[in-house]
Amino acid sequence: MTEPQRDITYILHWGDLTATVRMLAAAKAIRDAYRRDRIILLTTPDYESFLKHCPWFNAIEIDAVPDTRPMSGLRDKRLKLAKPTRIFDLVGSSDSRKIKGIFRFSRTKWHEVAPRNGDTQHPVDAVAGELNGLLGSGPSFFPLGGAPAPDASWVDYLAKQSRMLDPEYFGLNGPFALLAPAGDSVKPALRWPKEKWAALAHELLQLGITPALIGGPDTRDVGRHVSQVVPGARDITGKAKLAQLAGLARRTRFVFSEDTPLLHLLTASGAPALALYGNVEDPALIAPRGPSPVILMHATTLAQVTSDEAIAAMRFAGGFADAPAAA
């Protein structure tokens, strides 16, 4: 007896890490609504190595925005042959609408549920309301913080398969905190001075918590500085992949960062966090979302914020609890 063919649902999404993490909330809602469908994410190669582990997709195709015309033809032919039942456009750009043109004479249902520029809602809240309106599965409007947060807790499955997601793999034994400074590409006025990072790392060590500096290659200068002036601090900058960082976030006491894309992944993974904002009118409308508390600190000049204030905020967020909130 052959299994009946499943409907095919495509999700279109590409963008930076912040947008990718926010997309996880919508992807989970779509999976919950169409549990029997074969759900395919059409995206770009940027975060495929991380997203391929997400349980809400049956497959990932990475030629959403091909570089050459011949590749575009191959992509379009494949999409037509797939005969998807529905497509959710979470991009809302001219590139995604070009794909829409392929299906103008088909029965495929096209749903555009991308955040709109100038929206007064948080993107996660806005997209959740749009999706619910289409799916008829809940409220079509969410107040600030009311929608389900992005969820990256599924990295726990990876952690069971590979010790490379274990804190001990990075030399972290006992309680630790993740410090995620902004990189060199960010304007100095929007970065916490590296001397402040070192002071915070010193305070954490005094409290029995190992500070671990994380981030991409452009954060190595801060990582090296802190590890040199604060013996005992761990410099992991440029050494961990996204899945590994998400795994660390599942075990950390808390996260501290400026307004960085990586912070969105860490909070979605379950870590309580302190987010430091500078020249932003309303940080709550762009803040990271997750299951644990996220404290927003807003200062005209980031250097005004002291390490003592950061420690006090993390105490309030539960960062010094006896066990990590996400574990």
C-alpha positions in Angstrom: 0.0 0.0 0.0 1.5 3.3 -1.1 1.4 6.4 1.1 -0.8 9.2 -0.3 1.1 12.1 -1.8 1.5 14.9 0.6 0.7 18.5 -0.2 3.7 20.7 -0.7 4.1 24.0 1.1 6.9 26.4 0.3 8.2 29.0 2.7 10.2 31.8 1.0 12.7 33.6 3.3 16.1 35.2 3.1 17.8 38.0 4.9 20.2 38.7 7.7 20.5 36.7 10.9 18.0 38.8 12.8 15.3 38.3 10.1 16.2 34.6 9.9 15.7 34.0 13.6 12.4 35.9 13.6 11.3 33.7 10.7 11.5 30.7 13.0 8.4 31.8 14.8 6.4 31.9 11.6 7.9 28.6 10.4 6.7 26.9 13.5 3.2 28.3 13.2 3.1 27.1 9.5 4.3 23.6 10.5 1.7 23.4 13.3 -1.0 24.3 10.8 0.1 21.9 8.1 1.6 19.0 10.0 1.2 16.5 7.1 2.6 18.7 4.4 6.0 18.5 2.9 7.4 21.9 3.9 10.3 23.3 1.8 12.2 26.4 2.7 13.4 28.3 -0.3 16.3 30.5 0.8 19.9 31.5 0.1 23.0 29.7 1.3 23.8 32.1 4.1 22.3 30.1 7.0 21.6 26.8 5.4 24.1 24.9 7.6 22.1 26.0 10.6 18.6 25.9 9.3 19.0 22.4 7.9 18.7 21.0 11.4 15.4 22.8 12.1 12.6 20.2 12.4 9.9 22.4 10.8 11.3 22.0 7.3 11.4 18.7 5.3 13.9 20.2 2.8 15.8 23.3 2.1 16.5 24.8 -1.3 19.2 27.5 -1.5 18.8 29.0 -4.9 16.1 31.6 -4.0 18.1 34.4 -5.6 20.3 32.8 -8.2 23.2 34.8 -9.6 22.8 33.8 -13.2 19.9 33.6 -15.6 20.4 29.9 -16.4 20.2 29.0 -12.8 17.0 31.0 -12.5 15.5 29.0 -15.3 16.3 25.7 -13.5 14.8 27.0 -10.3 11.6 28.2 -11.9 11.3 24.8 -13.7 11.7 22.9 -10.5 9.2 25.1 -8.7 6.6 24.6 -11.4 7.1 20.8 -11.5 6.7 20.7 -7.7 3.1 22.0 -8.0 3.0 23.4 -4.5 -0.4 23.7 -2.8 0.6 27.0 -1.1 3.5 29.4 -0.8 4.2 31.7 2.1 6.2 34.7 1.1 8.0 36.0 4.3 10.2 38.3 2.3 7.9 40.6 0.4 10.6 41.9 -1.9 10.8 42.3 -5.7 12.8 39.1 -5.9 10.2 37.1 -4.1 7.4 38.6 -6.2 9.3 37.5 -9.4 8.7 34.0 -8.1 5.1 34.8 -7.7 4.8 35.5 -11.4 5.7 31.8 -12.1 2.4 30.8 -10.5 0.0 33.4 -11.9 -1.9 30.8 -14.0 -1.7 28.0 -11.4 -3.9 26.9 -8.5 -1.1 27.5 -6.0 -2.2 29.8 -3.2 0.2 32.7 -2.6 0.3 34.2 0.9 2.5 37.3 1.5 3.1 37.7 5.2 6.2 39.8 5.4 6.8 42.6 7.9 6.0 46.0 6.4 8.3 49.0 6.6 7.1 51.6 9.1 4.9 49.1 10.9 4.3 50.2 14.5 4.4 46.5 15.7 7.3 44.3 16.4 8.0 42.2 13.3 7.3 39.0 15.2 4.0 40.3 16.5 3.0 41.6 13.0 3.8 38.4 11.1 2.0 36.3 13.7 -1.1 38.3 13.4 -1.1 38.1 9.6 -0.5 34.4 9.7 -3.4 33.8 12.2 -5.6 35.8 9.9 -4.8 33.5 7.0 -4.9 30.3 9.0 -7.9 31.2 11.2 -6.0 29.8 14.2 -5.9 32.7 16.7 -5.9 36.5 17.1 -5.1 38.6 14.1 -3.5 41.2 16.3 -0.9 40.9 19.1 0.1 43.6 21.5 3.8 44.2 22.0 5.4 40.9 23.1 2.2 39.0 22.8 3.0 36.7 19.9 4.9 33.4 20.3 8.7 34.0 20.3 11.1 32.4 17.9 12.2 29.0 19.1 15.6 27.5 18.6 15.4 25.0 21.5 15.6 22.2 18.9 19.4 22.5 19.0 19.1 20.3 22.1 18.7 17.4 19.7 22.0 18.3 18.0 23.7 18.5 21.4 22.7 14.9 22.1 24.4 13.9 18.8 27.6 15.9 19.0 29.8 17.0 21.9 30.8 20.1 19.8 27.7 21.8 21.3 28.8 21.0 24.8 30.3 23.9 26.8 33.2 21.6 27.8 34.2 21.5 24.2 35.1 25.2 24.5 36.7 24.7 27.9 33.7 26.0 29.9 33.3 24.1 33.1 30.8 25.3 35.7 28.6 28.4 35.4 29.4 30.7 32.5 28.0 33.8 30.8 28.1 34.7 27.1 29.4 38.2 26.2 28.6 39.0 22.6 30.2 42.4 21.6 29.5 44.1 18.3 32.1 43.8 15.6 34.4 46.3 14.0 31.9 47.0 11.3 29.6 48.8 13.8 30.2 52.5 14.5 32.3 53.0 17.6 29.5 55.2 19.1 27.2 52.1 19.0 29.7 49.8 20.7 30.5 49.3 24.4 34.2 50.1 24.9 36.4 47.1 25.2 37.6 48.3 28.6 34.0 48.0 29.8 33.9 44.4 28.5 37.0 43.6 30.5 35.6 45.2 33.7 32.4 43.1 33.3 34.4 40.0 32.7 36.4 40.7 35.9 33.2 41.2 37.9 31.8 37.9 36.7 34.9 36.0 37.6 34.7 37.5 41.1 31.1 36.1 41.3 32.3 32.6 40.2 31.0 32.8 36.6 33.3 32.3 33.7 32.9 35.0 31.0 33.0 33.7 27.4 33.5 36.2 24.6 31.7 35.1 21.4 31.0 36.5 18.0 32.3 36.5 14.4 35.8 37.3 13.2 35.2 41.0 13.4 34.9 40.7 17.2 38.3 39.1 17.8 39.9 42.4 18.8 37.6 42.6 21.9 37.9 38.9 22.6 41.7 39.1 22.6 41.8 42.2 24.7 39.5 40.8 27.4 41.3 37.4 27.6 44.6 39.2 27.9 43.7 41.6 30.7 41.3 39.3 32.5 43.0 35.9 33.1 40.2 33.2 33.3 38.0 34.8 30.6 37.5 32.6 27.6 37.9 34.0 24.0 35.7 32.0 21.6 35.3 34.8 19.0 35.4 33.5 15.5 35.6 29.9 16.7 32.0 28.7 17.0 29.3 28.1 14.4 25.7 29.2 14.8 24.5 25.8 16.0 27.3 25.7 18.6 26.5 29.2 19.8 22.8 28.2 20.1 23.9 25.2 22.1 25.9 27.3 24.5 23.0 29.7 24.9 20.9 26.7 26.1 23.3 26.2 29.0 24.5 29.8 29.8 23.5 31.8 32.9 22.9 34.8 30.7 23.9 36.8 27.7 25.1 40.4 27.4 25.4 42.2 24.1 24.8 45.4 22.2 22.2 45.5 19.4 23.6 42.6 17.4 22.0 40.0 15.1 23.7 37.2 17.1 21.8 38.3 20.2 18.5 37.3 18.5 19.7 33.8 18.0 21.0 33.5 21.6 17.7 34.7 23.1 15.6 32.5 20.8 17.7 29.6 22.1 16.4 30.3 25.6 19.0 32.4 27.4 18.0 35.4 29.6 19.7 38.5 28.2 20.7 42.1 28.6 20.5 44.1 25.4 22.3 47.4 25.3 20.9 50.0 22.8 22.3 53.4 21.8 20.8 55.6 19.1 17.4 53.9 18.9 14.0 55.6 19.4 12.1 52.5 20.7 14.2 49.4 21.3 11.2 47.3 22.2 10.0 47.4 18.6 13.2 45.7 17.4 14.3 43.8 20.5 15.2 40.1 20.5 12.6 37.6 21.6 12.9 34.4 23.6 11.3 32.4 26.3 13.4 34.0 29.1 13.5 37.6 30.2 15.3 40.1 28.0 16.3 43.4 29.7 16.7 46.4 27.5 19.1 49.1 28.5 19.0 52.4 26.5 21.7 55.0 26.8 22.5 58.0 24.6 26.2 57.1 25.0 26.9 53.4 25.6 30.1 54.2 27.5 27.8 55.6 30.2 26.7 52.1 31.2 28.9 50.6 33.8 29.7 47.0 34.5 28.0 47.2 37.9 24.8 48.3 36.2 25.0 45.4 33.8 25.5 43.0 36.7 22.5 44.5 38.5 20.3 44.1 35.4 21.3 40.5 35.0 20.4 39.8 38.6 17.0 41.2 37.9 16.7 38.9 34.8 17.5 35.8 36.8 21.0 35.4 35.4 22.4 34.3 38.8 19.9 31.6 39.4 21.2 28.2 40.6 20.6 26.7 37.2 20.3 28.1 33.6 16.7 28.9 32.7 16.9 27.0 29.4 18.6 23.8 30.6 
